[in-house]
Amino acid sequence: MRRMCTAYLMGGLLSVLIAGSTAWSAVPMLVMDKQLREQRVYLKGVNDGEIVYLDAQRRLYKRSIDKFVRLEEVSERELEIPVDVGVIEFVDGQRIRGKISVGDATDEGGFYWECMIGDRWEKQAEISAFEQAVGVNQREQDVEEGYRERIAVNLDEVRRITFGGEPNEIVVGAEDVLVMKNGELIRGFVIEAKGDVFRFQMEDAEEAMDVGIGQVRAISLMNQVMEGDRGEYVVNMKDGGRFYANSLRMSDKVVGMEISLTGQGERSVEVPLEMVGEIDVLKSGFRLAYLSEMDVVVEEPSVVFGKSYRHEISQRVMKLHAPLSLRFDLPRGVVRLGGIVELDEDEDVPQLAGWADMNVVFRGNGYEKKYRLNGEARRHDIEVNLEGKREVFVELDEGLNGPVLDRMRLLDAKLLIRVRREDTTRTGMME
């Protein structure tokens, strides 16, 4: 009897554990707090302003989401976006993948845009030799559609459009620019979108001309940035889309949110979690920006024995060589800078390992923070207090062995910026 009872209890316990394993599914995420400390967790969900997750020791936590400034989805996906799917960027900084509806025009001289939000753009496998031998030269792309909607767009709501490929990064200036498929740039003023053409007034031309939309690769309009409410979250998609959202809901598979597309009303949207890149939590009172996005001036170029070394700056990596001095302009409300400095050593010349020796200095009006890099200290986490500062100098000073091989990398240099609801402008966040 005791043995049967024990077996029954063990069976019941096993059933509970099996049932619980399904309910406790979780997905790896990176979360960053207001001290710019990053932690890998296993997300169970977000709802009603609370985030539930497991840490690396499988301890369950339930926190208010405004304790964090960013959530980042960490799965690596190789996207293959069709060449005819473009990106529209609005004056408030939101971006939507999709296509222009050629042939249709609005009564106000605008156009219609077919929104494609959260589509899974799967990269196609290579055609095998066997498939080629039997006549298979291409494979139809497997696209799982996300949220679709056709919206009317006025020209005064648009900053830039790409009609296929990557987001249009043309600098918006004091005139409209059409980038033609043959590479030619036409400057002037877009009067209206009329069916399948843009009505365009060229500089110094007496009459307007019609330019076929099919001939245009990208367009940049001189509309001013529109300031306004960015909502509680900025959701950056892996395909280049970007939305301002409220009422964020997340599971281990889906992200739900309320978005207000530019010039449109609010609507509820669900997208696959794996297609979301980063979510900035503006309701935390802060936002993040990369130092690389700030305007930079070279105060002292890097020259070693008459040879110049150019610095390389991308979003997440800066490659620098001593001696060097760079000055970055900072936005209003900046609080601190965080990131990593490390030696950029040449693994092909192992006998020179450890030769580099330099000081990496962050300074400005009334402050200075110094980190020493050499063979004994190849990497440092940095934290620089920039409260109330409007510029920061990043300087590399040669150390004991002179400037030869004094190369370093500044990784993931992020600024924590205080956000006020009446001050959430696009500057420093959107570009």
VOPAGU-2260 file (C-alpha; in pm, 1 decimal, decimal comma):
REM VOPAGU-2260
SITE   aa  ch    i         X         Y         Z
SITE  MET   A    0       0,0       0,0       0,0
SITE  ARG   A    1     281,1     240,7      92,6
SITE  ARG   A    2     464,8     153,5    -230,4
SITE  MET   A    3     150,6     218,8    -439,4
SITE  CYS   A    4      91,3     547,8    -257,9
SITE  THR   A    5     452,3     656,6    -317,1
SITE  ALA   A    6     425,8     565,9    -684,6
SITE  TYR   A    7     101,0     760,9    -712,0
SITE  LEU   A    8     253,3    1068,7    -550,8
SITE  MET   A    9     563,8    1049,3    -771,2
SITE  GLY   A   10     346,7    1015,2   -1078,6
SITE  GLY   A   11     143,9    1318,9    -975,6
SITE  LEU   A   12     458,0    1520,7    -909,3
SITE  LEU   A   13     599,2    1423,5   -1248,9
SITE  SER   A   14     277,3    1536,6   -1416,7
SITE  VAL   A   15     302,5    1873,5   -1242,3
SITE  LEU   A   16     664,5    1911,6   -1351,8
SITE  ILE   A   17     585,5    1820,9   -1711,4
SITE  ALA   A   18     289,1    2058,2   -1720,4
SITE  GLY   A   19     500,8    2329,7   -1561,2
SITE  SER   A   20     778,5    2287,0   -1816,1
SITE  THR   A   21     535,9    2391,4   -2090,0
SITE  ALA   A   22     407,8    2691,7   -1898,4
SITE  TRP   A   23     758,8    2797,8   -1806,0
SITE  SER   A   24     893,0    2834,7   -2158,5
SITE  ALA   A   25    1130,2    3130,5   -2183,6
SITE  VAL   A   26    1349,8    3300,4   -2443,0
SITE  PRO   A   27    1696,9    3456,6   -2392,4
SITE  MET   A   28    1708,0    3837,5   -2385,0
SITE  LEU   A   29    1951,6    4108,4   -2283,6
SITE  VAL   A   30    1823,2    4370,5   -2040,6
SITE  MET   A   31    2004,3    4692,9   -1948,8
SITE  ASP   A   32    1941,3    4896,7   -1634,9
SITE  LYS   A   33    1990,2    5267,0   -1567,9
SITE  GLN   A   34    2351,3    5209,5   -1462,5
SITE  LEU   A   35    2411,4    5069,8   -1815,9
SITE  ARG   A   36    2470,3    4723,5   -1672,4
SITE  GLU   A   37    2372,4    4449,3   -1913,2
SITE  GLN   A   38    2235,9    4111,3   -1803,6
SITE  ARG   A   39    2134,0    3803,6   -2000,2
SITE  VAL   A   40    1799,2    3670,4   -1878,0
SITE  TYR   A   41    1530,3    3428,0   -1992,6
SITE  LEU   A   42    1211,1    3617,9   -2063,0
SITE  LYS   A   43     875,8    3469,5   -1967,2
SITE  GLY   A   44     667,0    3772,6   -2047,6
SITE  VAL   A   45     580,3    4142,1   -2018,6
SITE  ASN   A   46     233,8    4260,5   -1923,0
SITE  ASP   A   47      77,0    4554,1   -1737,2
SITE  GLY   A   48     415,0    4725,1   -1705,0
SITE  GLU   A   49     582,0    4425,3   -1538,7
SITE  ILE   A   50     851,8    4197,3   -1676,3
SITE  VAL   A   51     888,9    3836,3   -1558,9
SITE  TYR   A   52    1215,2    3652,3   -1623,9
SITE  LEU   A   53    1460,2    3391,5   -1499,7
SITE  ASP   A   54    1823,7    3476,5   -1434,7
SITE  ALA   A   55    2119,1    3249,9   -1517,6
SITE  GLN   A   56    2065,6    3065,4   -1185,4
SITE  ARG   A   57    1699,9    3001,3   -1281,7
SITE  ARG   A   58    1569,3    3232,0   -1012,5
SITE  LEU   A   59    1234,7    3386,8   -1099,6
SITE  TYR   A   60    1204,0    3767,0   -1092,9
SITE  LYS   A   61     909,7    4000,5   -1138,7
SITE  ARG   A   62    1008,3    4364,0   -1187,2
SITE  SER   A   63     852,1    4686,8   -1302,7
SITE  ILE   A   64     970,8    4728,6   -1660,9
SITE  ASP   A   65    1066,7    5091,9   -1599,2
SITE  LYS   A   66    1363,4    4962,8   -1395,9
SITE  PHE   A   67    1524,8    4893,3   -1734,9
SITE  VAL   A   68    1612,7    5122,0   -2024,5
SITE  ARG   A   69    1647,7    4859,6   -2299,2
SITE  LEU   A   70    1543,0    4504,7   -2388,5
SITE  GLU   A   71    1729,8    4332,1   -2671,1
SITE  GLU   A   72    1637,4    4013,1   -2854,8
SITE  VAL   A   73    1956,0    3811,2   -2902,7
SITE  SER   A   74    1875,7    3545,7   -3164,0
SITE  GLU   A   75    2072,0    3589,4   -3484,2
SITE  ARG   A   76    1860,7    3587,2   -3797,4
SITE  GLU   A   77    1985,7    3630,7   -4150,8
SITE  LEU   A   78    1721,3    3830,1   -4334,3
SITE  GLU   A   79    1672,7    3838,5   -4709,0
SITE  ILE   A   80    1433,0    4121,7   -4781,4
SITE  PRO   A   81    1289,3    4123,4   -5137,0
SITE  VAL   A   82    1445,8    4388,1   -5360,3
SITE  ASP   A   83    1107,9    4550,4   -5425,3
SITE  VAL   A   84    1027,7    4604,5   -5055,7
SITE  GLY   A   85    1129,5    4950,6   -4938,1
SITE  VAL   A   86    1117,8    5169,9   -4628,7
SITE  ILE   A   87     928,0    5490,6   -4559,9
SITE  GLU   A   88    1055,2    5724,2   -4284,6
SITE  PHE   A   89     815,5    5979,3   -4141,7
SITE  VAL   A   90     886,6    6323,3   -3998,2
SITE  ASP   A   91     852,8    6188,0   -3643,1
SITE  GLY   A   92    1120,7    5921,1   -3703,6
SITE  GLN   A   93     898,1    5615,2   -3739,2
SITE  ARG   A   94     988,9    5374,7   -4020,4
SITE  ILE   A   95     773,1    5115,7   -4197,3
SITE  ARG   A   96     872,1    4845,0   -4443,4
SITE  GLY   A   97     644,4    4808,2   -4745,2
SITE  LYS   A   98     568,8    4925,3   -5097,5
SITE  ILE   A   99     419,1    5232,1   -5257,7
SITE  SER   A  100      87,0    5163,1   -5428,8
SITE  VAL   A  101     169,1    5273,9   -5783,5
SITE  GLY   A  102    -124,6    5412,6   -5977,5
SITE  ASP   A  103    -324,5    5530,0   -5675,4
SITE  ALA   A  104    -323,2    5888,3   -5549,1
SITE  THR   A  105    -499,6    6058,3   -5259,5
SITE  ASP   A  106    -715,4    6367,5   -5298,9
SITE  GLU   A  107    -448,1    6573,3   -5121,1
SITE  GLY   A  108    -173,5    6485,3   -5373,3
SITE  GLY   A  109     -31,1    6206,9   -5159,9
SITE  PHE   A  110      -2,9    5832,0   -5213,1
SITE  TYR   A  111     -86,4    5497,2   -5054,3
SITE  TRP   A  112     169,0    5279,2   -4875,2
SITE  GLU   A  113     126,5    4904,4   -4827,4
SITE  CYS   A  114     261,7    4847,3   -4473,5
SITE  MET   A  115     450,4    4526,2   -4399,4
SITE  ILE   A  116     512,4    4506,8   -4025,0
SITE  GLY   A  117     679,4    4204,6   -3867,5
SITE  ASP   A  118     711,6    3987,5   -4179,6
SITE  ARG   A  119     956,7    3698,2   -4147,8
SITE  TRP   A  120    1200,0    3754,9   -4433,0
SITE  GLU   A  121    1371,5    3416,2   -4433,8
SITE  LYS   A  122    1704,2    3386,9   -4614,1
SITE  GLN   A  123    1682,3    3126,9   -4885,3
SITE  ALA   A  124    1910,4    2823,6   -4884,4
SITE  GLU   A  125    2160,7    2795,7   -5167,2
SITE  ILE   A  126    2052,5    2597,6   -5471,9
SITE  SER   A  127    2229,4    2261,0   -5456,2
SITE  ALA   A  128    2424,1    2110,8   -5746,8
SITE  PHE   A  129    2158,7    1840,2   -5779,0
SITE  GLU   A  130    1880,2    2099,5   -5799,8
SITE  GLN   A  131    2072,0    2290,2   -6065,4
SITE  ALA   A  132    2121,6    1965,0   -6259,3
SITE  VAL   A  133    1747,9    1899,8   -6267,1
SITE  GLY   A  134    1669,3    2254,9   -6374,5
SITE  VAL   A  135    1590,2    2431,4   -6043,3
SITE  ASN   A  136    1752,0    2775,5   -6078,5
SITE  GLN   A  137    1566,6    2963,9   -5806,8
SITE  ARG   A  138    1359,6    2889,6   -5499,9
SITE  GLU   A  139    1049,1    3085,4   -5408,8
SITE  GLN   A  140    1103,4    3284,5   -5091,5
SITE  ASP   A  141     924,4    3163,1   -4780,8
SITE  VAL   A  142     764,7    3473,3   -4626,8
SITE  GLU   A  143     538,0    3455,0   -4326,0
SITE  GLU   A  144     330,9    3771,0   -4336,8
SITE  GLY   A  145     295,9    3992,0   -4033,0
SITE  TYR   A  146      63,8    4289,7   -3989,2
SITE  ARG   A  147     -54,7    4435,4   -4321,0
SITE  GLU   A  148    -240,3    4760,4   -4382,2
SITE  ARG   A  149    -280,8    5012,6   -4662,9
SITE  ILE   A  150    -247,0    5370,5   -4540,5
SITE  ALA   A  151    -283,4    5710,0   -4707,5
SITE  VAL   A  152      30,2    5925,0   -4678,1
SITE  ASN   A  153      66,7    6297,4   -4738,7
SITE  LEU   A  154     398,6    6426,8   -4870,3
SITE  ASP   A  155     438,5    6667,1   -4576,9
SITE  GLU   A  156     449,3    6364,6   -4340,4
SITE  VAL   A  157     751,1    6205,2   -4510,0
SITE  ARG   A  158    1124,5    6256,6   -4467,5
SITE  ARG   A  159    1267,1    5976,2   -4679,9
SITE  ILE   A  160    1158,0    5676,7   -4885,5
SITE  THR   A  161    1351,4    5388,5   -5034,8
SITE  PHE   A  162    1163,7    5193,6   -5299,2
SITE  GLY   A  163    1363,0    4876,6   -5241,2
SITE  GLY   A  164    1659,6    4769,3   -5032,3
SITE  GLU   A  165    1806,5    4930,5   -4722,8
SITE  PRO   A  166    1666,0    5237,4   -4543,8
SITE  ASN   A  167    1740,8    5563,7   -4722,9
SITE  GLU   A  168    2019,3    5746,5   -4536,4
SITE  ILE   A  169    2039,3    6050,5   -4766,6
SITE  VAL   A  170    2095,3    6367,3   -4565,9
SITE  VAL   A  171    1780,0    6578,3   -4561,7
SITE  GLY   A  172    1868,2    6930,9   -4669,6
SITE  ALA   A  173    1706,6    7251,0   -4794,4
SITE  GLU   A  174    1565,4    7086,3   -5108,3
SITE  ASP   A  175    1400,1    6765,0   -5218,8
SITE  VAL   A  176    1618,4    6500,8   -5381,9
SITE  LEU   A  177    1523,5    6217,2   -5615,9
SITE  VAL   A  178    1782,4    5939,5   -5642,2
SITE  MET   A  179    1729,4    5771,6   -5977,2
SITE  LYS   A  180    1798,1    5405,5   -6044,0
SITE  ASN   A  181    2081,1    5506,2   -6276,9
SITE  GLY   A  182    2251,6    5688,4   -5988,8
SITE  GLU   A  183    2159,8    6041,6   -6098,1
SITE  LEU   A  184    2047,9    6290,6   -5830,5
SITE  ILE   A  185    1774,4    6538,4   -5924,4
SITE  ARG   A  186    1723,3    6834,5   -5690,9
SITE  GLY   A  187    1421,4    7057,3   -5661,6
SITE  PHE   A  188    1070,5    7027,6   -5515,3
SITE  VAL   A  189     820,0    6740,3   -5522,3
SITE  ILE   A  190     479,8    6896,5   -5585,5
SITE  GLU   A  191     267,2    6582,6   -5561,3
SITE  ALA   A  192     251,0    6208,4   -5615,1
SITE  LYS   A  193      11,9    6157,6   -5902,0
SITE  GLY   A  194     -71,8    5796,1   -5984,6
SITE  ASP   A  195     251,2    5646,0   -6113,4
SITE  VAL   A  196     458,2    5967,4   -6128,1
SITE  PHE   A  197     604,7    6236,3   -5905,4
SITE  ARG   A  198     521,2    6588,8   -6020,5
SITE  PHE   A  199     861,4    6753,6   -5978,3
SITE  GLN   A  200     988,1    7109,8   -6010,6
SITE  MET   A  201    1359,3    7114,0   -6091,7
SITE  GLU   A  202    1585,1    7400,0   -5987,5
SITE  ASP   A  203    1588,0    7685,7   -6240,7
SITE  ALA   A  204    1330,8    7506,7   -6460,8
SITE  GLU   A  205    1034,1    7704,5   -6587,7
SITE  GLU   A  206     788,4    7415,0   -6585,5
SITE  ALA   A  207     734,4    7111,1   -6365,7
SITE  MET   A  208     805,9    6765,5   -6501,6
SITE  ASP   A  209     669,0    6415,2   -6440,1
SITE  VAL   A  210     914,5    6153,2   -6311,9
SITE  GLY   A  211     799,4    5791,7   -6322,0
SITE  ILE   A  212     800,9    5632,1   -5977,7
SITE  GLY   A  213     945,1    5318,4   -6134,6
SITE  GLN   A  214    1256,9    5516,9   -6230,0
SITE  VAL   A  215    1324,6    5633,4   -5873,1
SITE  ARG   A  216    1534,2    5435,4   -5622,3
SITE  ALA   A  217    1495,9    5672,7   -5325,6
SITE  ILE   A  218    1358,6    6011,5   -5231,7
SITE  SER   A  219    1448,4    6267,9   -4966,8
SITE  LEU   A  220    1206,8    6549,6   -4876,2
SITE  MET   A  221    1301,3    6868,7   -4693,6
SITE  ASN   A  222    1019,6    6841,1   -4438,5
SITE  GLN   A  223    1111,4    6948,0   -4087,8
SITE  VAL   A  224    1133,8    6702,8   -3798,7
SITE  MET   A  225     807,1    6685,0   -3606,3
SITE  GLU   A  226     839,7    6692,2   -3229,2
SITE  GLY   A  227     582,5    6512,0   -3020,7
SITE  ASP   A  228     491,1    6228,6   -2791,5
SITE  ARG   A  229     704,4    5918,4   -2855,4
SITE  GLY   A  230     490,2    5694,5   -2639,2
SITE  GLU   A  231     631,0    5465,0   -2371,1
SITE  TYR   A  232     853,9    5249,1   -2593,5
SITE  VAL   A  233    1061,2    5271,1   -2909,6
SITE  VAL   A  234    1049,8    4935,3   -3089,2
SITE  ASN   A  235    1329,2    4877,8   -3344,1
SITE  MET   A  236    1268,7    4590,7   -3583,7
SITE  LYS   A  237    1547,3    4380,3   -3735,4
SITE  ASP   A  238    1426,5    4471,1   -4085,2
SITE  GLY   A  239    1478,4    4844,8   -4027,7
SITE  GLY   A  240    1128,3    4931,1   -3905,6
SITE  ARG   A  241    1083,0    5155,8   -3601,6
SITE  PHE   A  242     767,6    5234,2   -3404,1
SITE  TYR   A  243     659,2    5435,5   -3101,6
SITE  ALA   A  244     440,8    5215,1   -2887,5
SITE  ASN   A  245     227,2    5195,1   -2575,9
SITE  SER   A  246      76,4    4901,4   -2384,2
SITE  LEU   A  247     363,0    4662,1   -2453,8
SITE  ARG   A  248     283,1    4291,7   -2417,8
SITE  MET   A  249     539,8    4017,9   -2470,0
SITE  SER   A  250     550,1    3639,6   -2454,8
SITE  ASP   A  251     832,0    3408,1   -2553,2
SITE  LYS   A  252     704,2    3424,6   -2913,7
SITE  VAL   A  253     504,1    3743,6   -2977,7
SITE  VAL   A  254     526,3    4116,9   -2908,9
SITE  GLY   A  255     195,8    4303,9   -2893,5
SITE  MET   A  256     172,5    4684,4   -2881,9
SITE  GLU   A  257     -44,3    4983,2   -2955,2
SITE  ILE   A  258     114,5    5202,0   -3222,5
SITE  SER   A  259      10,7    5532,4   -3379,5
SITE  LEU   A  260     151,6    5554,2   -3730,0
SITE  THR   A  261     219,5    5907,7   -3848,9
SITE  GLY   A  262    -103,5    6074,7   -3956,1
SITE  GLN   A  263    -304,2    5766,5   -3856,5
SITE  GLY   A  264    -504,0    5658,5   -3553,8
SITE  GLU   A  265    -392,4    5407,8   -3293,1
SITE  ARG   A  266    -404,0    5038,4   -3375,9
SITE  SER   A  267    -307,6    4713,6   -3206,3
SITE  VAL   A  268     -25,2    4518,5   -3372,0
SITE  GLU   A  269     137,6    4182,9   -3300,0
SITE  VAL   A  270     477,2    4085,3   -3443,1
SITE  PRO   A  271     706,2    3783,2   -3390,4
SITE  LEU   A  272     952,1    3841,3   -3106,3
SITE  GLU   A  273    1235,5    3706,6   -3319,8
SITE  MET   A  274    1184,5    3993,6   -3567,0
SITE  VAL   A  275    1224,6    4258,0   -3294,3
SITE  GLY   A  276    1575,5    4392,8   -3239,9
SITE  GLU   A  277    1570,3    4640,0   -2949,6
SITE  ILE   A  278    1302,7    4796,7   -2733,3
SITE  ASP   A  279    1391,9    5122,6   -2559,8
SITE  VAL   A  280    1183,1    5178,7   -2247,2
SITE  LEU   A  281    1108,2    5552,8   -2252,0
SITE  LYS   A  282     872,3    5516,6   -1956,3
SITE  SER   A  283    1184,8    5455,3   -1747,0
SITE  GLY   A  284    1255,5    5828,7   -1784,7
SITE  PHE   A  285    1565,3    5761,0   -1995,5
SITE  ARG   A  286    1669,1    5667,8   -2345,9
SITE  LEU   A  287    1989,0    5535,7   -2500,1
SITE  ALA   A  288    2196,3    5666,0   -2789,7
SITE  TYR   A  289    2528,1    5551,7   -2929,4
SITE  LEU   A  290    2821,2    5790,9   -2895,0
SITE  SER   A  291    2898,1    5717,8   -3261,4
SITE  GLU   A  292    2570,1    5890,9   -3357,2
SITE  MET   A  293    2686,2    6223,5   -3212,4
SITE  ASP   A  294    2860,9    6494,6   -3416,8
SITE  VAL   A  295    3238,2    6451,0   -3389,3
SITE  VAL   A  296    3534,9    6681,9   -3452,6
SITE  VAL   A  297    3895,7    6563,3   -3483,5
SITE  GLU   A  298    4086,4    6794,9   -3250,8
SITE  GLU   A  299    4421,1    6615,4   -3294,1
SITE  PRO   A  300    4464,8    6354,9   -3571,2
SITE  SER   A  301    4666,6    6038,3   -3520,3
SITE  VAL   A  302    5008,4    6075,3   -3683,3
SITE  VAL   A  303    5296,5    5836,9   -3603,7
SITE  PHE   A  304    5638,6    5907,3   -3758,8
SITE  GLY   A  305    5474,5    6101,6   -4039,3
SITE  LYS   A  306    5211,3    5836,2   -4115,4
SITE  SER   A  307    4847,3    5923,5   -4060,4
SITE  TYR   A  308    4604,0    5672,8   -3908,7
SITE  ARG   A  309    4234,6    5722,3   -3970,3
SITE  HIS   A  310    3986,4    5639,9   -3698,5
SITE  GLU   A  311    3700,6    5405,4   -3790,8
SITE  ILE   A  312    3357,5    5463,5   -3638,6
SITE  SER   A  313    3054,8    5237,2   -3674,6
SITE  GLN   A  314    2752,0    5213,0   -3447,5
SITE  ARG   A  315    2896,8    4967,4   -3196,8
SITE  VAL   A  316    3272,0    4979,2   -3261,6
SITE  MET   A  317    3524,2    5263,7   -3276,2
SITE  LYS   A  318    3879,6    5172,1   -3382,6
SITE  LEU   A  319    4128,2    5434,7   -3269,1
SITE  HIS   A  320    4509,1    5480,0   -3275,2
SITE  ALA   A  321    4715,1    5694,8   -3038,9
SITE  PRO   A  322    4788,6    5981,1   -3028,6
SITE  LEU   A  323    4439,6    6110,5   -3099,9
SITE  SER   A  324    4182,6    6356,7   -2970,2
SITE  LEU   A  325    3814,2    6348,9   -3072,6
SITE  ARG   A  326    3543,1    6583,3   -2948,8
SITE  PHE   A  327    3181,2    6464,0   -2943,3
SITE  ASP   A  328    2885,1    6699,2   -2901,3
SITE  LEU   A  329    2632,3    6568,8   -2649,3
SITE  PRO   A  330    2253,9    6613,3   -2640,4
SITE  ARG   A  331    2072,7    6786,3   -2359,0
SITE  GLY   A  332    1992,9    6559,3   -2065,1
SITE  VAL   A  333    2289,9    6323,3   -2094,3
SITE  VAL   A  334    2369,8    6145,7   -1766,8
SITE  ARG   A  335    2651,0    5897,3   -1826,4
SITE  LEU   A  336    2858,7    5711,5   -2081,2
SITE  GLY   A  337    2915,9    5338,2   -2061,7
SITE  GLY   A  338    3098,6    5084,5   -2275,7
SITE  ILE   A  339    3421,6    4887,1   -2306,7
SITE  VAL   A  340    3777,2    4989,9   -2400,4
SITE  GLU   A  341    4017,1    4716,8   -2509,0
SITE  LEU   A  342    4343,2    4670,2   -2695,3
SITE  ASP   A  343    4317,4    4608,2   -3068,2
SITE  GLU   A  344    4611,9    4370,8   -3094,0
SITE  ASP   A  345    4746,9    4208,3   -3409,4
SITE  GLU   A  346    4717,9    3834,2   -3360,4
SITE  ASP   A  347    4935,2    3776,0   -3669,1
SITE  VAL   A  348    5238,5    3922,1   -3489,1
SITE  PRO   A  349    5238,9    3733,7   -3156,2
SITE  GLN   A  350    5589,7    3851,9   -3061,4
SITE  LEU   A  351    5451,4    4205,5   -3032,7
SITE  ALA   A  352    5172,0    4105,1   -2795,2
SITE  GLY   A  353    5180,0    4325,5   -2489,2
SITE  TRP   A  354    5382,5    4599,8   -2659,2
SITE  ALA   A  355    5092,8    4845,9   -2666,5
SITE  ASP   A  356    5069,7    5082,1   -2370,0
SITE  MET   A  357    4839,0    5382,9   -2367,7
SITE  ASN   A  358    4599,6    5593,7   -2166,3
SITE  VAL   A  359    4239,6    5632,7   -2281,4
SITE  VAL   A  360    4107,5    5960,2   -2140,4
SITE  PHE   A  361    3750,9    6089,8   -2130,2
SITE  ARG   A  362    3748,4    6455,3   -2032,5
SITE  GLY   A  363    3559,9    6781,8   -2057,0
SITE  ASN   A  364    3491,0    7098,2   -1864,8
SITE  GLY   A  365    3566,5    7010,1   -1502,9
SITE  TYR   A  366    3597,1    6632,4   -1533,0
SITE  GLU   A  367    3841,5    6362,2   -1644,1
SITE  LYS   A  368    3834,4    5980,5   -1636,4
SITE  LYS   A  369    4141,8    5777,5   -1736,2
SITE  TYR   A  370    4188,1    5408,9   -1822,4
SITE  ARG   A  371    4527,7    5244,3   -1878,4
SITE  LEU   A  372    4553,9    4976,5   -2149,5
SITE  ASN   A  373    4859,1    4750,2   -2176,9
SITE  GLY   A  374    4962,3    4384,8   -2170,5
SITE  GLU   A  375    4848,9    4347,7   -1810,1
SITE  ALA   A  376    4519,3    4535,0   -1848,0
SITE  ARG   A  377    4383,7    4464,2   -2194,9
SITE  ARG   A  378    4019,3    4552,7   -2128,5
SITE  HIS   A  379    3814,0    4781,0   -1902,7
SITE  ASP   A  380    3445,3    4846,2   -1850,0
SITE  ILE   A  381    3401,8    5222,8   -1852,1
SITE  GLU   A  382    3157,5    5449,5   -1673,7
SITE  VAL   A  383    3189,2    5825,2   -1714,3
SITE  ASN   A  384    2959,4    6070,1   -1535,7
SITE  LEU   A  385    2843,3    6330,1   -1789,9
SITE  GLU   A  386    2559,3    6489,3   -1593,3
SITE  GLY   A  387    2495,3    6835,6   -1738,9
SITE  LYS   A  388    2778,1    6812,6   -1994,3
SITE  ARG   A  389    2737,6    6909,7   -2360,4
SITE  GLU   A  390    3064,0    6764,5   -2496,2
SITE  VAL   A  391    3316,3    6492,7   -2423,2
SITE  PHE   A  392    3673,7    6452,8   -2547,7
SITE  VAL   A  393    3803,2    6101,9   -2617,2
SITE  GLU   A  394    4182,5    6113,0   -2612,3
SITE  LEU   A  395    4452,1    5848,4   -2657,4
SITE  ASP   A  396    4791,0    5924,3   -2502,3
SITE  GLU   A  397    5090,5    5709,2   -2583,7
SITE  GLY   A  398    5243,6    5526,1   -2287,3
SITE  LEU   A  399    5581,4    5372,3   -2205,9
SITE  ASN   A  400    5666,2    5223,6   -2545,5
SITE  GLY   A  401    5571,5    5512,2   -2771,8
SITE  PRO   A  402    5277,8    5522,3   -3012,0
SITE  VAL   A  403    5370,4    5216,2   -3222,3
SITE  LEU   A  404    5091,2    4955,4   -3199,4
SITE  ASP   A  405    4887,1    5176,5   -2964,6
SITE  ARG   A  406    4556,8    5069,1   -3114,6
SITE  MET   A  407    4235,6    5023,0   -2923,2
SITE  ARG   A  408    3862,7    4958,4   -2966,0
SITE  LEU   A  409    3580,2    5142,8   -2794,9
SITE  LEU   A  410    3288,4    4898,4   -2790,6
SITE  ASP   A  411    2916,7    4963,7   -2738,7
SITE  ALA   A  412    2973,5    5320,7   -2621,2
SITE  LYS   A  413    2622,5    5420,2   -2511,6
SITE  LEU   A  414    2488,1    5741,4   -2363,5
SITE  LEU   A  415    2215,4    5736,8   -2100,5
SITE  ILE   A  416    1994,5    6041,2   -2162,3
SITE  ARG   A  417    1720,6    6171,5   -1938,1
SITE  VAL   A  418    1387,1    6208,2   -2116,3
SITE  ARG   A  419    1115,7    6457,4   -2034,1
SITE  ARG   A  420     777,3    6408,3   -2193,0
SITE  GLU   A  421     785,5    6758,2   -2343,6
SITE  ASP   A  422    1144,0    6711,7   -2460,7
SITE  THR   A  423    1139,1    6379,7   -2648,1
SITE  THR   A  424    1274,2    6507,6   -2978,9
SITE  ARG   A  425    1429,2    6304,6   -3255,1
SITE  THR   A  426    1775,7    6457,7   -3223,9
SITE  GLY   A  427    2031,3    6205,8   -3105,2
SITE  MET   A  428    1776,7    5924,2   -3087,2
SITE  MET   A  429    1655,8    5869,6   -3438,5
SITE  GLU   A  430    1970,1    5931,2   -3642,1
